[in-house]
Amino acid sequence: MAMRKGDLQEAIDEARRFITKAIALQDAGEVAHTHYECYYNHPAEQAAVRRSSMDLTKSLSKLRKGT
């Protein structure tokens, strides 16, 4: 089955949202001047990244299915 334009646009939008949230988390860690490998002190940013990751995964699965 063919990819639908709307599904492709949704995936693009979700990818942009994920990147925005991921950069915000990364920036929050830089502002805190931590040298840890994890973002311990930024639970809200972590949650936003996880949520946007799940939404991106969902939209990408639509593209793979072609529905």
Predicted model as a PDB file, atoms N, CA, C, CB and O in Angstrom, pLDDT in the B-factor column:
MODEL        1                                                                  
ATOM      1  N   MET A   1       0.840  -1.176   0.000  1.00 73.00           N  
ATOM      2  CA  MET A   1       0.000   0.000   0.000  1.00 73.00           C  
ATOM      3  C   MET A   1       0.891   1.248   0.000  1.00 73.00           C  
ATOM      4  CB  MET A   1      -0.959  -0.007   1.221  1.00 73.00           C  
ATOM      5  O   MET A   1       2.000   1.224   0.534  1.00 73.00           O  
ATOM      6  N   ALA A   2       0.414   2.303  -0.584  1.00 83.00           N  
ATOM      7  CA  ALA A   2       1.185   3.541  -0.732  1.00 83.00           C  
ATOM      8  C   ALA A   2       1.138   4.387   0.539  1.00 83.00           C  
ATOM      9  CB  ALA A   2       0.659   4.354  -1.917  1.00 83.00           C  
ATOM     10  O   ALA A   2       0.197   4.312   1.329  1.00 83.00           O  
ATOM     11  N   MET A   3       2.181   5.189   0.708  1.00 87.00           N  
ATOM     12  CA  MET A   3       2.220   6.147   1.827  1.00 87.00           C  
ATOM     13  C   MET A   3       1.262   7.289   1.538  1.00 87.00           C  
ATOM     14  CB  MET A   3       3.667   6.692   2.059  1.00 87.00           C  
ATOM     15  O   MET A   3       1.149   7.758   0.406  1.00 87.00           O  
ATOM     16  N   ARG A   4       0.586   7.719   2.572  1.00 90.00           N  
ATOM     17  CA  ARG A   4      -0.324   8.849   2.418  1.00 90.00           C  
ATOM     18  C   ARG A   4       0.396  10.139   2.793  1.00 90.00           C  
ATOM     19  CB  ARG A   4      -1.593   8.660   3.287  1.00 90.00           C  
ATOM     20  O   ARG A   4       1.229  10.162   3.699  1.00 90.00           O  
ATOM     21  N   LYS A   5       0.063  11.205   2.082  1.00 93.00           N  
ATOM     22  CA  LYS A   5       0.694  12.509   2.325  1.00 93.00           C  
ATOM     23  C   LYS A   5       0.514  12.957   3.768  1.00 93.00           C  
ATOM     24  CB  LYS A   5       0.116  13.563   1.381  1.00 93.00           C  
ATOM     25  O   LYS A   5       1.447  13.465   4.388  1.00 93.00           O  
ATOM     26  N   GLY A   6      -0.676  12.768   4.294  1.00 94.00           N  
ATOM     27  CA  GLY A   6      -0.964  13.187   5.662  1.00 94.00           C  
ATOM     28  C   GLY A   6      -0.122  12.435   6.682  1.00 94.00           C  
ATOM     29  O   GLY A   6       0.345  13.016   7.661  1.00 94.00           O  
ATOM     30  N   ASP A   7       0.069  11.139   6.447  1.00 93.00           N  
ATOM     31  CA  ASP A   7       0.891  10.339   7.353  1.00 93.00           C  
ATOM     32  C   ASP A   7       2.352  10.771   7.304  1.00 93.00           C  
ATOM     33  CB  ASP A   7       0.773   8.856   7.007  1.00 93.00           C  
ATOM     34  O   ASP A   7       3.025  10.831   8.333  1.00 93.00           O  
ATOM     35  N   LEU A   8       2.837  11.073   6.099  1.00 95.00           N  
ATOM     36  CA  LEU A   8       4.206  11.546   5.967  1.00 95.00           C  
ATOM     37  C   LEU A   8       4.388  12.883   6.670  1.00 95.00           C  
ATOM     38  CB  LEU A   8       4.590  11.666   4.496  1.00 95.00           C  
ATOM     39  O   LEU A   8       5.383  13.086   7.366  1.00 95.00           O  
ATOM     40  N   GLN A   9       3.441  13.792   6.495  1.00 97.00           N  
ATOM     41  CA  GLN A   9       3.538  15.101   7.156  1.00 97.00           C  
ATOM     42  C   GLN A   9       3.476  14.954   8.671  1.00 97.00           C  
ATOM     43  CB  GLN A   9       2.415  16.034   6.673  1.00 97.00           C  
ATOM     44  O   GLN A   9       4.179  15.655   9.399  1.00 97.00           O  
ATOM     45  N   GLU A  10       2.635  14.044   9.138  1.00 96.00           N  
ATOM     46  CA  GLU A  10       2.543  13.801  10.575  1.00 96.00           C  
ATOM     47  C   GLU A  10       3.884  13.306  11.131  1.00 96.00           C  
ATOM     48  CB  GLU A  10       1.429  12.779  10.875  1.00 96.00           C  
ATOM     49  O   GLU A  10       4.324  13.750  12.192  1.00 96.00           O  
ATOM     50  N   ALA A  11       4.523  12.393  10.413  1.00 97.00           N  
ATOM     51  CA  ALA A  11       5.822  11.879  10.850  1.00 97.00           C  
ATOM     52  C   ALA A  11       6.873  12.988  10.866  1.00 97.00           C  
ATOM     53  CB  ALA A  11       6.279  10.731   9.935  1.00 97.00           C  
ATOM     54  O   ALA A  11       7.688  13.059  11.785  1.00 97.00           O  
ATOM     55  N   ILE A  12       6.854  13.841   9.868  1.00 98.00           N  
ATOM     56  CA  ILE A  12       7.794  14.969   9.827  1.00 98.00           C  
ATOM     57  C   ILE A  12       7.561  15.894  11.014  1.00 98.00           C  
ATOM     58  CB  ILE A  12       7.652  15.755   8.503  1.00 98.00           C  
ATOM     59  O   ILE A  12       8.509  16.313  11.678  1.00 98.00           O  
ATOM     60  N   ASP A  13       6.301  16.208  11.276  1.00 98.00           N  
ATOM     61  CA  ASP A  13       5.967  17.091  12.404  1.00 98.00           C  
ATOM     62  C   ASP A  13       6.388  16.478  13.740  1.00 98.00           C  
ATOM     63  CB  ASP A  13       4.461  17.388  12.421  1.00 98.00           C  
ATOM     64  O   ASP A  13       6.937  17.165  14.601  1.00 98.00           O  
ATOM     65  N   GLU A  14       6.127  15.178  13.902  1.00 98.00           N  
ATOM     66  CA  GLU A  14       6.508  14.506  15.149  1.00 98.00           C  
ATOM     67  C   GLU A  14       8.028  14.435  15.292  1.00 98.00           C  
ATOM     68  CB  GLU A  14       5.908  13.089  15.200  1.00 98.00           C  
ATOM     69  O   GLU A  14       8.552  14.566  16.398  1.00 98.00           O  
ATOM     70  N   ALA A  15       8.732  14.231  14.191  1.00 98.00           N  
ATOM     71  CA  ALA A  15      10.194  14.204  14.243  1.00 98.00           C  
ATOM     72  C   ALA A  15      10.744  15.563  14.670  1.00 98.00           C  
ATOM     73  CB  ALA A  15      10.774  13.801  12.875  1.00 98.00           C  
ATOM     74  O   ALA A  15      11.675  15.637  15.471  1.00 98.00           O  
ATOM     75  N   ARG A  16      10.176  16.616  14.141  1.00 98.00           N  
ATOM     76  CA  ARG A  16      10.601  17.970  14.535  1.00 98.00           C  
ATOM     77  C   ARG A  16      10.316  18.220  16.017  1.00 98.00           C  
ATOM     78  CB  ARG A  16       9.885  19.036  13.671  1.00 98.00           C  
ATOM     79  O   ARG A  16      11.136  18.795  16.732  1.00 98.00           O  
ATOM     80  N   ARG A  17       9.145  17.779  16.458  1.00 98.00           N  
ATOM     81  CA  ARG A  17       8.788  17.970  17.872  1.00 98.00           C  
ATOM     82  C   ARG A  17       9.750  17.190  18.768  1.00 98.00           C  
ATOM     83  CB  ARG A  17       7.322  17.522  18.134  1.00 98.00           C  
ATOM     84  O   ARG A  17      10.187  17.694  19.803  1.00 98.00           O  
ATOM     85  N   PHE A  18      10.079  15.954  18.366  1.00 98.00           N  
ATOM     86  CA  PHE A  18      11.023  15.162  19.140  1.00 98.00           C  
ATOM     87  C   PHE A  18      12.384  15.850  19.211  1.00 98.00           C  
ATOM     88  CB  PHE A  18      11.166  13.765  18.533  1.00 98.00           C  
ATOM     89  O   PHE A  18      12.978  15.942  20.285  1.00 98.00           O  
ATOM     90  N   ILE A  19      12.871  16.325  18.092  1.00 98.00           N  
ATOM     91  CA  ILE A  19      14.178  16.984  18.067  1.00 98.00           C  
ATOM     92  C   ILE A  19      14.170  18.224  18.945  1.00 98.00           C  
ATOM     93  CB  ILE A  19      14.570  17.357  16.631  1.00 98.00           C  
ATOM     94  O   ILE A  19      15.138  18.481  19.662  1.00 98.00           O  
ATOM     95  N   THR A  20      13.097  18.992  18.899  1.00 98.00           N  
ATOM     96  CA  THR A  20      12.985  20.186  19.741  1.00 98.00           C  
ATOM     97  C   THR A  20      13.048  19.820  21.219  1.00 98.00           C  
ATOM     98  CB  THR A  20      11.679  20.934  19.441  1.00 98.00           C  
ATOM     99  O   THR A  20      13.752  20.468  21.994  1.00 98.00           O  
ATOM    100  N   LYS A  21      12.315  18.785  21.607  1.00 97.00           N  
ATOM    101  CA  LYS A  21      12.307  18.354  23.013  1.00 97.00           C  
ATOM    102  C   LYS A  21      13.666  17.782  23.426  1.00 97.00           C  
ATOM    103  CB  LYS A  21      11.204  17.304  23.244  1.00 97.00           C  
ATOM    104  O   LYS A  21      14.131  18.032  24.538  1.00 97.00           O  
ATOM    105  N   ALA A  22      14.296  17.023  22.543  1.00 95.00           N  
ATOM    106  CA  ALA A  22      15.599  16.440  22.856  1.00 95.00           C  
ATOM    107  C   ALA A  22      16.662  17.522  23.026  1.00 95.00           C  
ATOM    108  CB  ALA A  22      16.019  15.460  21.758  1.00 95.00           C  
ATOM    109  O   ALA A  22      17.504  17.435  23.920  1.00 95.00           O  
ATOM    110  N   ILE A  23      16.624  18.525  22.181  1.00 95.00           N  
ATOM    111  CA  ILE A  23      17.581  19.628  22.304  1.00 95.00           C  
ATOM    112  C   ILE A  23      17.328  20.410  23.591  1.00 95.00           C  
ATOM    113  CB  ILE A  23      17.490  20.568  21.079  1.00 95.00           C  
ATOM    114  O   ILE A  23      18.273  20.848  24.246  1.00 95.00           O  
ATOM    115  N   ALA A  24      16.066  20.587  23.952  1.00 93.00           N  
ATOM    116  CA  ALA A  24      15.745  21.293  25.201  1.00 93.00           C  
ATOM    117  C   ALA A  24      16.311  20.539  26.406  1.00 93.00           C  
ATOM    118  CB  ALA A  24      14.212  21.464  25.351  1.00 93.00           C  
ATOM    119  O   ALA A  24      16.836  21.158  27.332  1.00 93.00           O  
ATOM    120  N   LEU A  25      16.209  19.222  26.402  1.00 91.00           N  
ATOM    121  CA  LEU A  25      16.779  18.425  27.487  1.00 91.00           C  
ATOM    122  C   LEU A  25      18.299  18.544  27.492  1.00 91.00           C  
ATOM    123  CB  LEU A  25      16.358  16.949  27.355  1.00 91.00           C  
ATOM    124  O   LEU A  25      18.913  18.714  28.545  1.00 91.00           O  
ATOM    125  N   GLN A  26      18.883  18.457  26.338  1.00 88.00           N  
ATOM    126  CA  GLN A  26      20.332  18.586  26.226  1.00 88.00           C  
ATOM    127  C   GLN A  26      20.798  19.955  26.723  1.00 88.00           C  
ATOM    128  CB  GLN A  26      20.777  18.370  24.772  1.00 88.00           C  
ATOM    129  O   GLN A  26      21.783  20.056  27.454  1.00 88.00           O  
ATOM    130  N   ASP A  27      20.088  20.993  26.326  1.00 88.00           N  
ATOM    131  CA  ASP A  27      20.436  22.349  26.768  1.00 88.00           C  
ATOM    132  C   ASP A  27      20.267  22.513  28.273  1.00 88.00           C  
ATOM    133  CB  ASP A  27      19.578  23.380  26.039  1.00 88.00           C  
ATOM    134  O   ASP A  27      21.072  23.182  28.919  1.00 88.00           O  
ATOM    135  N   ALA A  28      19.229  21.908  28.830  1.00 85.00           N  
ATOM    136  CA  ALA A  28      19.015  21.985  30.281  1.00 85.00           C  
ATOM    137  C   ALA A  28      20.195  21.370  31.023  1.00 85.00           C  
ATOM    138  CB  ALA A  28      17.701  21.271  30.680  1.00 85.00           C  
ATOM    139  O   ALA A  28      20.612  21.882  32.062  1.00 85.00           O  
ATOM    140  N   GLY A  29      20.728  20.290  30.505  1.00 78.00           N  
ATOM    141  CA  GLY A  29      21.889  19.663  31.119  1.00 78.00           C  
ATOM    142  C   GLY A  29      23.132  20.527  31.006  1.00 78.00           C  
ATOM    143  O   GLY A  29      23.958  20.553  31.918  1.00 78.00           O  
ATOM    144  N   GLU A  30      23.267  21.229  29.901  1.00 75.00           N  
ATOM    145  CA  GLU A  30      24.425  22.107  29.712  1.00 75.00           C  
ATOM    146  C   GLU A  30      24.353  23.307  30.651  1.00 75.00           C  
ATOM    147  CB  GLU A  30      24.508  22.583  28.251  1.00 75.00           C  
ATOM    148  O   GLU A  30      25.375  23.731  31.190  1.00 75.00           O  
ATOM    149  N   VAL A  31      23.174  23.849  30.849  1.00 69.00           N  
ATOM    150  CA  VAL A  31      22.995  24.996  31.740  1.00 69.00           C  
ATOM    151  C   VAL A  31      23.337  24.616  33.173  1.00 69.00           C  
ATOM    152  CB  VAL A  31      21.554  25.526  31.660  1.00 69.00           C  
ATOM    153  O   VAL A  31      23.882  25.424  33.925  1.00 69.00           O  
ATOM    154  N   ALA A  32      23.013  23.377  33.548  1.00 60.00           N  
ATOM    155  CA  ALA A  32      23.280  22.921  34.910  1.00 60.00           C  
ATOM    156  C   ALA A  32      24.762  22.621  35.139  1.00 60.00           C  
ATOM    157  CB  ALA A  32      22.454  21.683  35.214  1.00 60.00           C  
ATOM    158  O   ALA A  32      25.183  22.381  36.270  1.00 60.00           O  
ATOM    159  N   HIS A  33      25.544  22.636  34.066  1.00 64.00           N  
ATOM    160  CA  HIS A  33      26.988  22.378  34.147  1.00 64.00           C  
ATOM    161  C   HIS A  33      27.308  21.055  34.818  1.00 64.00           C  
ATOM    162  CB  HIS A  33      27.673  23.495  34.896  1.00 64.00           C  
ATOM    163  O   HIS A  33      28.254  20.951  35.598  1.00 64.00           O  
ATOM    164  N   THR A  34      26.507  20.046  34.505  1.00 61.00           N  
ATOM    165  CA  THR A  34      26.774  18.725  35.066  1.00 61.00           C  
ATOM    166  C   THR A  34      27.666  17.942  34.114  1.00 61.00           C  
ATOM    167  CB  THR A  34      25.453  17.960  35.334  1.00 61.00           C  
ATOM    168  O   THR A  34      27.649  18.161  32.903  1.00 61.00           O  
ATOM    169  N   HIS A  35      28.427  17.046  34.668  1.00 65.00           N  
ATOM    170  CA  HIS A  35      29.316  16.221  33.863  1.00 65.00           C  
ATOM    171  C   HIS A  35      28.876  14.763  33.896  1.00 65.00           C  
ATOM    172  CB  HIS A  35      30.759  16.350  34.355  1.00 65.00           C  
ATOM    173  O   HIS A  35      29.667  13.865  33.608  1.00 65.00           O  
ATOM    174  N   TYR A  36      27.615  14.531  34.246  1.00 66.00           N  
ATOM    175  CA  TYR A  36      27.080  13.183  34.318  1.00 66.00           C  
ATOM    176  C   TYR A  36      26.631  12.729  32.932  1.00 66.00           C  
ATOM    177  CB  TYR A  36      25.910  13.113  35.320  1.00 66.00           C  
ATOM    178  O   TYR A  36      26.381  13.547  32.047  1.00 66.00           O  
ATOM    179  N   GLU A  37      26.535  11.434  32.763  1.00 69.00           N  
ATOM    180  CA  GLU A  37      26.049  10.869  31.510  1.00 69.00           C  
ATOM    181  C   GLU A  37      24.523  10.841  31.457  1.00 69.00           C  
ATOM    182  CB  GLU A  37      26.602   9.463  31.322  1.00 69.00           C  
ATOM    183  O   GLU A  37      23.948  10.563  30.404  1.00 69.00           O  
ATOM    184  N   CYS A  38      23.861  11.127  32.581  1.00 75.00           N  
ATOM    185  CA  CYS A  38      22.403  11.102  32.652  1.00 75.00           C  
ATOM    186  C   CYS A  38      21.884  12.486  33.044  1.00 75.00           C  
ATOM    187  CB  CYS A  38      21.919  10.030  33.664  1.00 75.00           C  
ATOM    188  O   CYS A  38      22.610  13.308  33.604  1.00 75.00           O  
ATOM    189  N   TYR A  39      20.624  12.717  32.736  1.00 75.00           N  
ATOM    190  CA  TYR A  39      19.980  13.990  33.064  1.00 75.00           C  
ATOM    191  C   TYR A  39      19.114  13.801  34.307  1.00 75.00           C  
ATOM    192  CB  TYR A  39      19.124  14.515  31.865  1.00 75.00           C  
ATOM    193  O   TYR A  39      17.886  13.799  34.227  1.00 75.00           O  
ATOM    194  N   TYR A  40      19.768  13.643  35.451  1.00 75.00           N  
ATOM    195  CA  TYR A  40      19.067  13.348  36.705  1.00 75.00           C  
ATOM    196  C   TYR A  40      18.095  14.448  37.128  1.00 75.00           C  
ATOM    197  CB  TYR A  40      20.070  13.124  37.804  1.00 75.00           C  
ATOM    198  O   TYR A  40      16.995  14.147  37.593  1.00 75.00           O  
ATOM    199  N   ASN A  41      18.472  15.685  36.979  1.00 81.00           N  
ATOM    200  CA  ASN A  41      17.718  16.787  37.565  1.00 81.00           C  
ATOM    201  C   ASN A  41      16.729  17.443  36.609  1.00 81.00           C  
ATOM    202  CB  ASN A  41      18.662  17.818  38.069  1.00 81.00           C  
ATOM    203  O   ASN A  41      16.346  18.595  36.812  1.00 81.00           O  
ATOM    204  N   HIS A  42      16.317  16.731  35.579  1.00 87.00           N  
ATOM    205  CA  HIS A  42      15.424  17.334  34.588  1.00 87.00           C  
ATOM    206  C   HIS A  42      14.277  16.386  34.231  1.00 87.00           C  
ATOM    207  CB  HIS A  42      16.211  17.713  33.322  1.00 87.00           C  
ATOM    208  O   HIS A  42      14.144  15.977  33.078  1.00 87.00           O  
ATOM    209  N   PRO A  43      13.451  16.039  35.222  1.00 90.00           N  
ATOM    210  CA  PRO A  43      12.392  15.054  34.964  1.00 90.00           C  
ATOM    211  C   PRO A  43      11.330  15.535  33.970  1.00 90.00           C  
ATOM    212  CB  PRO A  43      11.722  14.687  36.261  1.00 90.00           C  
ATOM    213  O   PRO A  43      10.820  14.730  33.190  1.00 90.00           O  
ATOM    214  N   ALA A  44      10.991  16.802  33.978  1.00 93.00           N  
ATOM    215  CA  ALA A  44       9.970  17.295  33.046  1.00 93.00           C  
ATOM    216  C   ALA A  44      10.461  17.212  31.608  1.00 93.00           C  
ATOM    217  CB  ALA A  44       9.583  18.743  33.386  1.00 93.00           C  
ATOM    218  O   ALA A  44       9.715  16.816  30.712  1.00 93.00           O  
ATOM    219  N   GLU A  45      11.713  17.584  31.392  1.00 93.00           N  
ATOM    220  CA  GLU A  45      12.285  17.518  30.057  1.00 93.00           C  
ATOM    221  C   GLU A  45      12.421  16.070  29.593  1.00 93.00           C  
ATOM    222  CB  GLU A  45      13.645  18.215  30.027  1.00 93.00           C  
ATOM    223  O   GLU A  45      12.187  15.759  28.426  1.00 93.00           O  
ATOM    224  N   GLN A  46      12.805  15.181  30.528  1.00 94.00           N  
ATOM    225  CA  GLN A  46      12.912  13.764  30.186  1.00 94.00           C  
ATOM    226  C   GLN A  46      11.553  13.203  29.772  1.00 94.00           C  
ATOM    227  CB  GLN A  46      13.477  12.966  31.373  1.00 94.00           C  
ATOM    228  O   GLN A  46      11.447  12.456  28.799  1.00 94.00           O  
ATOM    229  N   ALA A  47      10.534  13.569  30.514  1.00 96.00           N  
ATOM    230  CA  ALA A  47       9.186  13.082  30.204  1.00 96.00           C  
ATOM    231  C   ALA A  47       8.724  13.590  28.840  1.00 96.00           C  
ATOM    232  CB  ALA A  47       8.191  13.519  31.296  1.00 96.00           C  
ATOM    233  O   ALA A  47       8.088  12.851  28.087  1.00 96.00           O  
ATOM    234  N   ALA A  48       9.035  14.831  28.519  1.00 96.00           N  
ATOM    235  CA  ALA A  48       8.651  15.389  27.224  1.00 96.00           C  
ATOM    236  C   ALA A  48       9.356  14.663  26.083  1.00 96.00           C  
ATOM    237  CB  ALA A  48       8.971  16.886  27.172  1.00 96.00           C  
ATOM    238  O   ALA A  48       8.762  14.418  25.033  1.00 96.00           O  
ATOM    239  N   VAL A  49      10.622  14.321  26.294  1.00 96.00           N  
ATOM    240  CA  VAL A  49      11.370  13.582  25.273  1.00 96.00           C  
ATOM    241  C   VAL A  49      10.782  12.184  25.099  1.00 96.00           C  
ATOM    242  CB  VAL A  49      12.871  13.492  25.650  1.00 96.00           C  
ATOM    243  O   VAL A  49      10.595  11.722  23.973  1.00 96.00           O  
ATOM    244  N   ARG A  50      10.492  11.518  26.201  1.00 96.00           N  
ATOM    245  CA  ARG A  50       9.912  10.175  26.110  1.00 96.00           C  
ATOM    246  C   ARG A  50       8.559  10.195  25.398  1.00 96.00           C  
ATOM    247  CB  ARG A  50       9.756   9.571  27.508  1.00 96.00           C  
ATOM    248  O   ARG A  50       8.282   9.349  24.548  1.00 96.00           O  
ATOM    249  N   ARG A  51       7.727  11.164  25.753  1.00 98.00           N  
ATOM    250  CA  ARG A  51       6.400  11.254  25.135  1.00 98.00           C  
ATOM    251  C   ARG A  51       6.508  11.531  23.638  1.00 98.00           C  
ATOM    252  CB  ARG A  51       5.567  12.352  25.813  1.00 98.00           C  
ATOM    253  O   ARG A  51       5.833  10.894  22.829  1.00 98.00           O  
ATOM    254  N   SER A  52       7.365  12.489  23.277  1.00 98.00           N  
ATOM    255  CA  SER A  52       7.503  12.802  21.856  1.00 98.00           C  
ATOM    256  C   SER A  52       8.127  11.630  21.096  1.00 98.00           C  
ATOM    257  CB  SER A  52       8.353  14.069  21.668  1.00 98.00           C  
ATOM    258  O   SER A  52       7.829  11.427  19.919  1.00 98.00           O  
ATOM    259  N   SER A  53       8.982  10.866  21.756  1.00 98.00           N  
ATOM    260  CA  SER A  53       9.556   9.672  21.141  1.00 98.00           C  
ATOM    261  C   SER A  53       8.474   8.635  20.849  1.00 98.00           C  
ATOM    262  CB  SER A  53      10.635   9.068  22.050  1.00 98.00           C  
ATOM    263  O   SER A  53       8.460   8.021  19.782  1.00 98.00           O  
ATOM    264  N   MET A  54       7.570   8.451  21.805  1.00 98.00           N  
ATOM    265  CA  MET A  54       6.474   7.498  21.597  1.00 98.00           C  
ATOM    266  C   MET A  54       5.560   7.959  20.459  1.00 98.00           C  
ATOM    267  CB  MET A  54       5.657   7.324  22.897  1.00 98.00           C  
ATOM    268  O   MET A  54       5.136   7.151  19.633  1.00 98.00           O  
ATOM    269  N   ASP A  55       5.261   9.255  20.421  1.00 98.00           N  
ATOM    270  CA  ASP A  55       4.407   9.781  19.355  1.00 98.00           C  
ATOM    271  C   ASP A  55       5.076   9.635  17.987  1.00 98.00           C  
ATOM    272  CB  ASP A  55       4.069  11.256  19.623  1.00 98.00           C  
ATOM    273  O   ASP A  55       4.415   9.320  16.997  1.00 98.00           O  
ATOM    274  N   LEU A  56       6.380   9.864  17.939  1.00 98.00           N  
ATOM    275  CA  LEU A  56       7.120   9.697  16.688  1.00 98.00           C  
ATOM    276  C   LEU A  56       7.086   8.235  16.250  1.00 98.00           C  
ATOM    277  CB  LEU A  56       8.583  10.179  16.848  1.00 98.00           C  
ATOM    278  O   LEU A  56       6.864   7.944  15.074  1.00 98.00           O  
ATOM    279  N   THR A  57       7.300   7.329  17.174  1.00 97.00           N  
ATOM    280  CA  THR A  57       7.258   5.907  16.850  1.00 97.00           C  
ATOM    281  C   THR A  57       5.903   5.516  16.275  1.00 97.00           C  
ATOM    282  CB  THR A  57       7.565   5.068  18.089  1.00 97.00           C  
ATOM    283  O   THR A  57       5.823   4.762  15.306  1.00 97.00           O  
ATOM    284  N   LYS A  58       4.847   6.034  16.878  1.00 96.00           N  
ATOM    285  CA  LYS A  58       3.489   5.742  16.409  1.00 96.00           C  
ATOM    286  C   LYS A  58       3.280   6.250  14.983  1.00 96.00           C  
ATOM    287  CB  LYS A  58       2.449   6.374  17.351  1.00 96.00           C  
ATOM    288  O   LYS A  58       2.717   5.544  14.147  1.00 96.00           O  
ATOM    289  N   SER A  59       3.731   7.465  14.706  1.00 96.00           N  
ATOM    290  CA  SER A  59       3.541   8.018  13.368  1.00 96.00           C  
ATOM    291  C   SER A  59       4.406   7.280  12.337  1.00 96.00           C  
ATOM    292  CB  SER A  59       3.873   9.519  13.364  1.00 96.00           C  
ATOM    293  O   SER A  59       3.986   7.105  11.193  1.00 96.00           O  
ATOM    294  N   LEU A  60       5.605   6.850  12.731  1.00 95.00           N  
ATOM    295  CA  LEU A  60       6.452   6.091  11.816  1.00 95.00           C  
ATOM    296  C   LEU A  60       5.858   4.720  11.507  1.00 95.00           C  
ATOM    297  CB  LEU A  60       7.851   5.932  12.402  1.00 95.00           C  
ATOM    298  O   LEU A  60       6.007   4.212  10.396  1.00 95.00           O  
ATOM    299  N   SER A  61       5.190   4.127  12.481  1.00 94.00           N  
ATOM    300  CA  SER A  61       4.574   2.821  12.230  1.00 94.00           C  
ATOM    301  C   SER A  61       3.452   2.944  11.199  1.00 94.00           C  
ATOM    302  CB  SER A  61       4.028   2.220  13.542  1.00 94.00           C  
ATOM    303  O   SER A  61       3.222   2.023  10.416  1.00 94.00           O  
ATOM    304  N   LYS A  62       2.759   4.077  11.200  1.00 91.00           N  
ATOM    305  CA  LYS A  62       1.731   4.306  10.172  1.00 91.00           C  
ATOM    306  C   LYS A  62       2.358   4.308   8.781  1.00 91.00           C  
ATOM    307  CB  LYS A  62       0.994   5.645  10.424  1.00 91.00           C  
ATOM    308  O   LYS A  62       1.787   3.772   7.831  1.00 91.00           O  
ATOM    309  N   LEU A  63       3.547   4.920   8.672  1.00 90.00           N  
ATOM    310  CA  LEU A  63       4.218   4.951   7.370  1.00 90.00           C  
ATOM    311  C   LEU A  63       4.602   3.537   6.926  1.00 90.00           C  
ATOM    312  CB  LEU A  63       5.473   5.852   7.430  1.00 90.00           C  
ATOM    313  O   LEU A  63       4.461   3.189   5.754  1.00 90.00           O  
ATOM    314  N   ARG A  64       5.082   2.738   7.859  1.00 89.00           N  
ATOM    315  CA  ARG A  64       5.496   1.373   7.514  1.00 89.00           C  
ATOM    316  C   ARG A  64       4.310   0.520   7.091  1.00 89.00           C  
ATOM    317  CB  ARG A  64       6.208   0.718   8.696  1.00 89.00           C  
ATOM    318  O   ARG A  64       4.415  -0.303   6.182  1.00 89.00           O  
ATOM    319  N   LYS A  65       3.178   0.724   7.761  1.00 87.00           N  
ATOM    320  CA  LYS A  65       1.980  -0.048   7.428  1.00 87.00           C  
ATOM    321  C   LYS A  65       1.356   0.421   6.118  1.00 87.00           C  
ATOM    322  CB  LYS A  65       0.956   0.054   8.556  1.00 87.00           C  
ATOM    323  O   LYS A  65       0.800  -0.373   5.359  1.00 87.00           O  
ATOM    324  N   GLY A  66       1.456   1.725   5.866  1.00 74.00           N  
ATOM    325  CA  GLY A  66       0.847   2.273   4.670  1.00 74.00           C  
ATOM    326  C   GLY A  66      -0.665   2.402   4.771  1.00 74.00           C  
ATOM    327  O   GLY A  66      -1.375   2.349   3.767  1.00 74.00           O  
ATOM    328  N   THR A  67      -1.150   2.575   6.008  1.00 62.00           N  
ATOM    329  CA  THR A  67      -2.600   2.696   6.181  1.00 62.00           C  
ATOM    330  C   THR A  67      -2.997   4.121   6.461  1.00 62.00           C  
ATOM    331  CB  THR A  67      -3.085   1.798   7.304  1.00 62.00           C  
ATOM    332  O   THR A  67      -4.181   4.409   6.634  1.00 62.00           O  
TER     333      THR A  67                                                      
ENDMDL                                                                          
END                                                                             
